[in-house]
């Protein structure tokens, strides 16, 4: 009986739940990016649901979300197609951290793993995105709020590379932490039974694993 219930749930997840999460995540990413353009706060908000999708469905569904979201934004917004690689790294790093956490935490995630995803993807996105921005657009992202942050740093220190990387790092940190908390909220609403709130020994293992500390 238990096996039949498990197989039924797996089938439902494969054919109904996962496609629905993918579609909703793409819609949320697209809406988030368009909404962020109307606020003065320096946020991208183009991957707010990718982390939640990675937590719920794994790497391949979240990769679909990353690619399709960025493709749509490149056609209907100001996001350039090369920045798709940033979105892909968000999906991959999030999935790796979540998979590792589950293996070491009896199949459950913890809120701290979402925050680690936000931190790691902030720096990976900053390294890639700022480099693309600098090489392709001379530091311009076509996102007014982000460009304003870069210009403000440029006023203090007249160096385009310095302003691009520092401005991009700060905005990515804010954006990805917001995205991580949003992903946690999605996971909490849809799969809270597989969530734990504190495991400091596991946090230490995550740190050691992420930074390859023996």
Buried (B, 14 or more C-beta within 10 A) or exposed (E): EEEEEEEEEEEEBEEEBBBEBBEBBBBBBBBBBBEBBEEEEBBBBBBBBBBBBBBBBBBEBBBBBBBBBBBBBBEEBEBBEBBBBBBBBBBBBBBBBBEBBBEBBEEBBBBBBBBBBBBBBBBBBBBBBBBBBBEEBEBBBEBEBBBBBBBEBBEEEEEBEBBBBBBBBBBBBBBBBBBBBBBBEBBBEEBEEBBBEEBEEBBEBBEEBBEEEE
